């Protein structure tokens, strides 16, 4: 892995958490999860999917 700050999810997560629109998600989703679960799911998705997809681009 690169030493790029983008490779450290901990540094990027506050940005994504601030940009996540829970209110819009809740209004658009009939069985919306609680906000704390929404943020946890978003964090896991970021770590497991987005970081895996962009890692090759950062090398």
C-alpha positions in Angstrom: 0.0 0.0 0.0 1.0 3.5 -0.6 1.7 6.0 2.1 -0.9 8.4 0.6 -3.3 9.9 3.1 -6.1 8.5 1.0 -5.1 5.0 1.9 -5.8 5.8 5.6 -9.6 5.5 6.0 -9.5 7.0 9.4 -8.4 10.3 7.9 -11.1 10.3 5.2 -14.1 9.1 7.3 -14.9 12.4 9.0 -15.3 14.0 5.5 -17.7 11.2 4.4 -19.6 11.3 7.6 -20.1 15.0 7.3 -21.3 14.6 3.7 -23.7 11.7 4.3 -27.3 12.9 4.2 -29.1 10.7 6.7 -32.3 12.8 6.5 -32.6 12.2 2.8 -31.7 8.5 3.2 -34.4 8.2 5.9 -37.0 9.9 3.8 -36.3 7.8 0.7 -36.0 4.4 2.5 -39.1 2.8 3.9 -37.3 0.6 6.5 -34.4 3.0 7.2 -31.9 1.9 9.8 -31.1 4.1 12.8 -28.5 6.8 12.3 -25.8 5.1 14.2 -26.2 2.0 12.1 -26.3 4.1 9.0 -23.0 5.6 9.8 -21.5 2.3 10.7 -22.7 0.7 7.5 -21.3 3.7 5.5 -17.9 3.3 7.3 -17.7 -0.4 6.5 -18.7 0.1 2.9 -16.0 2.8 2.6 -13.3 0.6 4.1 -14.3 -2.6 2.3 -15.4 -1.4 -1.1 -14.2 2.0 -2.0 -10.7 1.6 -0.6 -10.3 -1.7 -2.3 -11.4 -0.2 -5.6 -9.1 2.9 -5.5 -6.0 1.2 -3.9 -4.6 0.1 -7.3 -4.9 3.6 -8.6 -2.8 5.0 -5.8 0.1 2.7 -6.3 
